[in-house]
Amino acid sequence: MTITEVSNRFELSHDTLRYYERIGLIPSISRNKSGVRDYTEEDCKWIEFIKCMRNAGLPIEVLIEYVGLFSQGDETIEARKELLIEQRTQLVSRMEEMQKTLDRLNRKIETYEQAIVPKENQLRRLAE
């Protein structure tokens, strides 16, 4: 697959894909005879994983560490698992904070609606 095809598939810019490759988030992409990147399905699985984790807010540094551990082989399975568990704990905490914020926004909006609707009704009655 070309970089354009991968870019379209994952809605990532060419620059982002090159950056991910340069910093080691995805393995070095093989190139065809013309020197053009040729992404495999395995490469795409890494891109999908990295995009998912970035969307969840995982820092690039953590993902680089994970990929580095992965490349070292099975002896790092426990370390990778611990890293993922730590990130899950942090994600749950952020989600709880976001839920508190959402709840507060909903209460604030409800307060506005409770104040505005009666005033609008009062103005309508006066206009009649």
N, CA and C atoms as an extended XYZ file, in Angstrom:
384
Properties=species:S:1:pos:R:3:atomname:S:1:resname:S:1:resid:I:1 pbc="F F F"
N         0.844       -1.181        0.000 N   MET     1
C         0.000        0.000        0.000 CA  MET     1
C         0.889        1.245        0.000 C   MET     1
N         0.496        2.239       -0.716 N   THR     2
C         1.266        3.486       -0.758 CA  THR     2
C         0.956        4.338        0.467 C   THR     2
N         1.769        5.334        0.691 N   ILE     3
C         1.538        6.236        1.816 CA  ILE     3
C         0.212        6.969        1.652 C   ILE     3
N        -0.168        7.281        0.425 N   THR     4
C        -1.451        7.951        0.188 CA  THR     4
C        -2.616        7.045        0.568 C   THR     4
N        -2.533        5.785        0.202 N   GLU     5
C        -3.596        4.835        0.556 CA  GLU     5
C        -3.702        4.674        2.071 C   GLU     5
N        -2.561        4.571        2.733 N   VAL     6
C        -2.562        4.427        4.193 CA  VAL     6
C        -3.060        5.715        4.848 C   VAL     6
N        -2.631        6.843        4.310 N   SER     7
C        -3.071        8.139        4.823 CA  SER     7
C        -4.592        8.258        4.750 C   SER     7
N        -5.161        7.872        3.625 N   ASN     8
C        -6.614        7.927        3.459 CA  ASN     8
C        -7.315        6.920        4.373 C   ASN     8
N        -6.775        5.746        4.465 N   ARG     9
C        -7.392        4.680        5.274 CA  ARG     9
C        -7.491        5.066        6.745 C   ARG     9
N        -6.432        5.698        7.265 N   PHE    10
C        -6.398        6.004        8.697 CA  PHE    10
C        -6.612        7.484        9.010 C   PHE    10
N        -6.857        8.268        7.967 N   GLU    11
C        -7.066        9.709        8.130 CA  GLU    11
C        -5.914       10.354        8.896 C   GLU    11
N        -4.705       10.013        8.462 N   LEU    12
C        -3.487       10.600        9.002 CA  LEU    12
C        -2.723       11.226        7.835 C   LEU    12
N        -2.065       12.327        8.106 N   SER    13
C        -1.312       12.975        7.037 CA  SER    13
C        -0.056       12.164        6.698 C   SER    13
N         0.469       12.438        5.524 N   HIS    14
C         1.727       11.813        5.117 CA  HIS    14
C         2.822       12.164        6.122 C   HIS    14
N         2.827       13.436        6.553 N   ASP    15
C         3.838       13.887        7.516 CA  ASP    15
C         3.750       13.112        8.825 C   ASP    15
N         2.526       12.858        9.284 N   THR    16
C         2.347       12.109       10.530 CA  THR    16
C         2.873       10.692       10.375 C   THR    16
N         2.568       10.060        9.268 N   LEU    17
C         3.054        8.696        9.034 CA  LEU    17
C         4.582        8.662        8.981 C   LEU    17
N         5.172        9.615        8.297 N   ARG    18
C         6.643        9.676        8.228 CA  ARG    18
C         7.234        9.926        9.613 C   ARG    18
N         6.582       10.804       10.382 N   TYR    19
C         7.036       11.107       11.739 CA  TYR    19
C         6.966        9.858       12.617 C   TYR    19
N         5.861        9.144       12.571 N   TYR    20
C         5.721        7.915       13.351 CA  TYR    20
C         6.819        6.912       12.999 C   TYR    20
N         7.155        6.844       11.732 N   GLU    21
C         8.219        5.930       11.310 CA  GLU    21
C         9.572        6.426       11.825 C   GLU    21
N         9.813        7.721       11.686 N   ARG    22
C        11.099        8.305       12.084 CA  ARG    22
C        11.382        8.124       13.574 C   ARG    22
N        10.350        8.257       14.421 N   ILE    23
C        10.575        8.161       15.866 CA  ILE    23
C        10.414        6.735       16.394 C   ILE    23
N        10.101        5.806       15.503 N   GLY    24
C        10.046        4.407       15.909 CA  GLY    24
C         8.700        3.915       16.400 C   GLY    24
N         7.639        4.675       16.169 N   LEU    25
C         6.311        4.211       16.575 CA  LEU    25
C         5.790        3.106       15.676 C   LEU    25
N         6.224        3.152       14.443 N   ILE    26
C         5.926        2.052       13.527 CA  ILE    26
C         7.269        1.587       12.973 C   ILE    26
N         7.355        0.324       12.641 N   PRO    27
C         8.637       -0.173       12.140 CA  PRO    27
C         9.007        0.502       10.819 C   PRO    27
N        10.277        0.406       10.477 N   SER    28
C        10.706        0.947        9.190 CA  SER    28
C         9.880        0.300        8.090 C   SER    28
N         9.367        1.129        7.244 N   ILE    29
C         8.505        0.653        6.159 CA  ILE    29
C         9.398        0.243        4.989 C   ILE    29
N         9.127       -0.925        4.460 N   SER    30
C         9.906       -1.370        3.299 CA  SER    30
C         9.561       -0.480        2.109 C   SER    30
N        10.456       -0.489        1.155 N   ARG    31
C        10.262        0.344       -0.030 CA  ARG    31
C        10.348       -0.516       -1.282 C   ARG    31
N         9.625       -0.082       -2.285 N   ASN    32
C         9.679       -0.819       -3.552 CA  ASN    32
C        10.950       -0.442       -4.318 C   ASN    32
N        11.105       -0.958       -5.510 N   LYS    33
C        12.315       -0.723       -6.310 CA  LYS    33
C        12.550        0.755       -6.598 C   LYS    33
N        11.472        1.512       -6.622 N   SER    34
C        11.584        2.952       -6.898 CA  SER    34
C        11.853        3.763       -5.644 C   SER    34
N        11.905        3.099       -4.491 N   GLY    35
C        12.151        3.799       -3.237 CA  GLY    35
C        10.902        4.326       -2.567 C   GLY    35
N         9.748        3.965       -3.086 N   VAL    36
C         8.473        4.426       -2.529 CA  VAL    36
C         8.059        3.484       -1.392 C   VAL    36
N         7.594        4.076       -0.294 N   ARG    37
C         7.145        3.259        0.841 CA  ARG    37
C         6.065        2.290        0.386 C   ARG    37
N         6.168        1.056        0.907 N   ASP    38
C         5.215        0.005        0.566 CA  ASP    38
C         4.718       -0.621        1.872 C   ASP    38
N         3.580       -0.122        2.361 N   TYR    39
C         3.039       -0.557        3.650 CA  TYR    39
C         2.387       -1.930        3.522 C   TYR    39
N         2.650       -2.774        4.526 N   THR    40
C         2.031       -4.099        4.585 CA  THR    40
C         0.834       -4.044        5.529 C   THR    40
N         0.057       -5.111        5.564 N   GLU    41
C        -1.058       -5.174        6.516 CA  GLU    41
C        -0.539       -5.141        7.953 C   GLU    41
N         0.623       -5.748        8.199 N   GLU    42
C         1.225       -5.710        9.541 CA  GLU    42
C         1.572       -4.273        9.931 C   GLU    42
N         2.116       -3.510        8.987 N   ASP    43
C         2.390       -2.089        9.229 CA  ASP    43
C         1.098       -1.357        9.574 C   ASP    43
N         0.044       -1.679        8.843 N   CYS    44
C        -1.259       -1.034        9.072 CA  CYS    44
C        -1.820       -1.370       10.445 C   CYS    44
N        -1.574       -2.581       10.911 N   LYS    45
C        -2.027       -2.946       12.260 CA  LYS    45
C        -1.329       -2.086       13.308 C   LYS    45
N        -0.035       -1.838       13.106 N   TRP    46
C         0.684       -0.960       14.033 CA  TRP    46
C         0.121        0.456       13.975 C   TRP    46
N        -0.135        0.949       12.800 N   ILE    47
C        -0.671        2.308       12.653 CA  ILE    47
C        -2.033        2.407       13.330 C   ILE    47
N        -2.862        1.417       13.132 N   GLU    48
C        -4.187        1.405       13.759 CA  GLU    48
C        -4.063        1.402       15.290 C   GLU    48
N        -3.152        0.595       15.815 N   PHE    49
C        -2.919        0.537       17.259 CA  PHE    49
C        -2.440        1.891       17.782 C   PHE    49
N        -1.453        2.460       17.113 N   ILE    50
C        -0.893        3.748       17.560 CA  ILE    50
C        -1.957        4.840       17.497 C   ILE    50
N        -2.729        4.866       16.428 N   LYS    51
C        -3.783        5.883       16.306 CA  LYS    51
C        -4.814        5.728       17.425 C   LYS    51
N        -5.208        4.509       17.709 N   CYS    52
C        -6.173        4.248       18.776 CA  CYS    52
C        -5.628        4.733       20.122 C   CYS    52
N        -4.385        4.387       20.400 N   MET    53
C        -3.785        4.768       21.684 CA  MET    53
C        -3.593        6.285       21.779 C   MET    53
N        -3.208        6.921       20.689 N   ARG    54
C        -3.066        8.380       20.696 CA  ARG    54
C        -4.422        9.045       20.905 C   ARG    54
N        -5.464        8.512       20.258 N   ASN    55
C        -6.805        9.069       20.438 CA  ASN    55
C        -7.270        8.946       21.882 C   ASN    55
N        -6.772        7.947       22.578 N   ALA    56
C        -7.119        7.765       23.985 CA  ALA    56
C        -6.250        8.640       24.889 C   ALA    56
N        -5.286        9.321       24.301 N   GLY    57
C        -4.472       10.251       25.076 CA  GLY    57
C        -3.142        9.708       25.561 C   GLY    57
N        -2.749        8.527       25.127 N   LEU    58
C        -1.465        8.002       25.560 CA  LEU    58
C        -0.340        8.840       24.952 C   LEU    58
N         0.641        9.180       25.762 N   PRO    59
C         1.750        9.995       25.264 CA  PRO    59
C         2.618        9.227       24.265 C   PRO    59
N         3.189        9.948       23.336 N   ILE    60
C         4.072        9.344       22.342 CA  ILE    60
C         5.235        8.623       23.025 C   ILE    60
N         5.762        9.213       24.093 N   GLU    61
C         6.903        8.608       24.786 CA  GLU    61
C         6.566        7.214       25.307 C   GLU    61
N         5.363        7.049       25.824 N   VAL    62
C         4.923        5.745       26.330 CA  VAL    62
C         4.803        4.757       25.182 C   VAL    62
N         4.268        5.213       24.073 N   LEU    63
C         4.113        4.329       22.919 CA  LEU    63
C         5.471        3.934       22.332 C   LEU    63
N         6.411        4.858       22.324 N   ILE    64
C         7.757        4.530       21.861 CA  ILE    64
C         8.358        3.463       22.772 C   ILE    64
N         8.168        3.626       24.077 N   GLU    65
C         8.664        2.629       25.029 CA  GLU    65
C         8.019        1.270       24.772 C   GLU    65
N         6.708        1.264       24.551 N   TYR    66
C         5.998        0.008       24.286 CA  TYR    66
C         6.537       -0.677       23.026 C   TYR    66
N         6.672        0.079       21.953 N   VAL    67
C         7.158       -0.488       20.694 CA  VAL    67
C         8.586       -1.005       20.876 C   VAL    67
N         9.396       -0.250       21.623 N   GLY    68
C        10.759       -0.698       21.895 CA  GLY    68
C        10.780       -2.008       22.656 C   GLY    68
N         9.922       -2.119       23.660 N   LEU    69
C         9.827       -3.375       24.416 CA  LEU    69
C         9.359       -4.509       23.515 C   LEU    69
N         8.373       -4.217       22.679 N   PHE    70
C         7.847       -5.239       21.780 CA  PHE    70
C         8.954       -5.777       20.872 C   PHE    70
N         9.778       -4.873       20.385 N   SER    71
C        10.831       -5.285       19.452 CA  SER    71
C        11.902       -6.138       20.131 C   SER    71
N        11.942       -6.115       21.467 N   GLN    72
C        12.923       -6.919       22.199 CA  GLN    72
C        12.478       -8.366       22.373 C   GLN    72
N        11.236       -8.636       22.080 N   GLY    73
C        10.774      -10.016       22.109 CA  GLY    73
C         9.981      -10.392       23.343 C   GLY    73
N         9.749      -11.698       23.470 N   ASP    74
C         8.857      -12.227       24.499 CA  ASP    74
C         9.333      -11.987       25.932 C   ASP    74
N        10.612      -11.742       26.120 N   GLU    75
C        11.089      -11.512       27.487 CA  GLU    75
C        10.556      -10.203       28.067 C   GLU    75
N         9.929       -9.369       27.238 N   THR    76
C         9.386       -8.099       27.728 CA  THR    76
C         7.859       -8.127       27.870 C   THR    76
N         7.276       -9.299       27.755 N   ILE    77
C         5.807       -9.390       27.823 CA  ILE    77
C         5.286       -8.794       29.126 C   ILE    77
N         5.881       -9.151       30.244 N   GLU    78
C         5.409       -8.647       31.544 CA  GLU    78
C         5.568       -7.130       31.636 C   GLU    78
N         6.683       -6.607       31.159 N   ALA    79
C         6.908       -5.158       31.186 CA  ALA    79
C         5.885       -4.431       30.310 C   ALA    79
N         5.582       -5.012       29.141 N   ARG    80
C         4.577       -4.402       28.259 CA  ARG    80
C         3.211       -4.406       28.923 C   ARG    80
N         2.885       -5.523       29.561 N   LYS    81
C         1.590       -5.631       30.239 CA  LYS    81
C         1.494       -4.594       31.358 C   LYS    81
N         2.542       -4.453       32.141 N   GLU    82
C         2.541       -3.462       33.232 CA  GLU    82
C         2.383       -2.048       32.694 C   GLU    82
N         3.058       -1.763       31.596 N   LEU    83
C         2.943       -0.443       30.975 CA  LEU    83
C         1.503       -0.184       30.547 C   LEU    83
N         0.865       -1.177       29.924 N   LEU    84
C        -0.524       -1.024       29.486 CA  LEU    84
C        -1.476       -0.884       30.666 C   LEU    84
N        -1.236       -1.636       31.727 N   ILE    85
C        -2.086       -1.528       32.921 CA  ILE    85
C        -1.974       -0.130       33.518 C   ILE    85
N        -0.759        0.394       33.586 N   GLU    86
C        -0.550        1.748       34.117 CA  GLU    86
C        -1.285        2.776       33.264 C   GLU    86
N        -1.207        2.632       31.957 N   GLN    87
C        -1.889        3.565       31.063 CA  GLN    87
C        -3.401        3.444       31.179 C   GLN    87
N        -3.883        2.213       31.362 N   ARG    88
C        -5.326        2.024       31.549 CA  ARG    88
C        -5.785        2.726       32.822 C   ARG    88
N        -5.027        2.606       33.892 N   THR    89
C        -5.366        3.269       35.156 CA  THR    89
C        -5.450        4.776       34.962 C   THR    89
N        -4.471        5.329       34.257 N   GLN    90
C        -4.482        6.770       34.003 CA  GLN    90
C        -5.659        7.175       33.115 C   GLN    90
N        -5.978        6.347       32.142 N   LEU    91
C        -7.101        6.633       31.250 CA  LEU    91
C        -8.419        6.618       32.015 C   LEU    91
N        -8.599        5.651       32.881 N   VAL    92
C        -9.822        5.583       33.695 CA  VAL    92
C        -9.943        6.841       34.544 C   VAL    92
N        -8.836        7.280       35.117 N   SER    93
C        -8.850        8.493       35.931 CA  SER    93
C        -9.251        9.709       35.094 C   SER    93
N        -8.682        9.831       33.897 N   ARG    94
C        -9.054       10.952       33.011 CA  ARG    94
C       -10.525       10.875       32.619 C   ARG    94
N       -11.017        9.666       32.374 N   MET    95
C       -12.429        9.499       32.016 CA  MET    95
C       -13.336        9.914       33.167 C   MET    95
N       -12.948        9.583       34.387 N   GLU    96
C       -13.740        9.990       35.546 CA  GLU    96
C       -13.773       11.507       35.671 C   GLU    96
N       -12.622       12.149       35.450 N   GLU    97
C       -12.572       13.604       35.485 CA  GLU    97
C       -13.424       14.210       34.378 C   GLU    97
N       -13.365       13.618       33.199 N   MET    98
C       -14.183       14.113       32.089 CA  MET    98
C       -15.669       13.941       32.389 C   MET    98
N       -16.042       12.838       33.029 N   GLN    99
C       -17.442       12.630       33.385 CA  GLN    99
C       -17.901       13.682       34.389 C   GLN    99
N       -17.038       14.022       35.340 N   LYS   100
C       -17.378       15.085       36.297 CA  LYS   100
C       -17.582       16.407       35.570 C   LYS   100
N       -16.727       16.689       34.620 N   THR   101
C       -16.848       17.922       33.843 CA  THR   101
C       -18.134       17.921       33.030 C   THR   101
N       -18.443       16.801       32.392 N   LEU   102
C       -19.681       16.683       31.616 CA  LEU   102
C       -20.901       16.880       32.514 C   LEU   102
N       -20.883       16.257       33.674 N   ASP   103
C       -21.994       16.420       34.618 CA  ASP   103
C       -22.156       17.886       35.015 C   ASP   103
N       -21.042       18.554       35.266 N   ARG   104
C       -21.109       19.966       35.651 CA  ARG   104
C       -21.659       20.817       34.510 C   ARG   104
N       -21.210       20.544       33.285 N   LEU   105
C       -21.738       21.280       32.134 CA  LEU   105
C       -23.236       21.047       31.964 C   LEU   105
N       -23.658       19.819       32.129 N   ASN   106
C       -25.084       19.519       32.016 CA  ASN   106
C       -25.891       20.278       33.067 C   ASN   106
N       -25.383       20.332       34.296 N   ARG   107
C       -26.080       21.094       35.347 CA  ARG   107
C       -26.132       22.576       34.996 C   ARG   107
N       -25.030       23.092       34.480 N   LYS   108
C       -24.971       24.509       34.118 CA  LYS   108
C       -25.969       24.819       32.994 C   LYS   108
N       -26.012       23.963       31.995 N   ILE   109
C       -26.959       24.143       30.886 CA  ILE   109
C       -28.389       24.068       31.401 C   ILE   109
N       -28.657       23.122       32.288 N   GLU   110
C       -29.998       22.993       32.866 CA  GLU   110
C       -30.378       24.253       33.627 C   GLU   110
N       -29.434       24.832       34.333 N   THR   111
C       -29.689       26.075       35.071 CA  THR   111
C       -30.077       27.189       34.103 C   THR   111
N       -29.362       27.302       33.002 N   TYR   112
C       -29.699       28.306       31.999 CA  TYR   112
C       -31.086       28.061       31.436 C   TYR   112
N       -31.371       26.804       31.114 N   GLU   113
C       -32.680       26.488       30.546 CA  GLU   113
C       -33.796       26.808       31.533 C   GLU   113
N       -33.570       26.534       32.797 N   GLN   114
C       -34.593       26.820       33.812 CA  GLN   114
C       -34.804       28.317       33.973 C   GLN   114
N       -33.745       29.092       33.764 N   ALA   115
C       -33.872       30.543       33.908 CA  ALA   115
C       -34.405       31.183       32.634 C   ALA   115
N       -33.993       30.684       31.482 N   ILE   116
C       -34.333       31.324       30.214 CA  ILE   116
C       -35.757       31.008       29.768 C   ILE   116
N       -36.178       29.765       29.864 N   VAL   117
C       -37.506       29.380       29.385 CA  VAL   117
C       -38.610       30.170       30.095 C   VAL   117
N       -38.587       30.279       31.425 N   PRO   118
C       -39.639       31.090       32.061 CA  PRO   118
C       -39.621       32.556       31.613 C   PRO   118
N       -38.441       33.128       31.404 N   LYS   119
C       -38.358       34.519       30.949 CA  LYS   119
C       -38.907       34.661       29.533 C   LYS   119
N       -38.575       33.692       28.676 N   GLU   120
C       -39.115       33.732       27.309 CA  GLU   120
C       -40.633       33.638       27.335 C   GLU   120
N       -41.159       32.750       28.156 N   ASN   121
C       -42.614       32.622       28.264 CA  ASN   121
C       -43.227       33.921       28.772 C   ASN   121
N       -42.586       34.544       29.736 N   GLN   122
C       -43.080       35.817       30.281 CA  GLN   122
C       -43.089       36.894       29.190 C   GLN   122
N       -42.031       36.941       28.381 N   LEU   123
C       -41.969       37.923       27.304 CA  LEU   123
C       -43.043       37.658       26.245 C   LEU   123
N       -43.320       36.398       25.974 N   ARG   124
C       -44.363       36.064       24.999 CA  ARG   124
C       -45.727       36.550       25.502 C   ARG   124
N       -45.971       36.325       26.784 N   ARG   125
C       -47.258       36.754       27.364 CA  ARG   125
C       -47.398       38.259       27.299 C   ARG   125
N       -46.295       38.967       27.542 N   LEU   126
C       -46.339       40.435       27.482 CA  LEU   126
C       -46.568       40.925       26.052 C   LEU   126
N       -46.027       40.194       25.079 N   ALA   127
C       -46.145       40.580       23.677 CA  ALA   127
C       -47.552       40.339       23.143 C   ALA   127
N       -48.311       39.455       23.754 N   GLU   128
C       -49.651       39.139       23.255 CA  GLU   128
C       -50.636       40.204       23.537 C   GLU   128
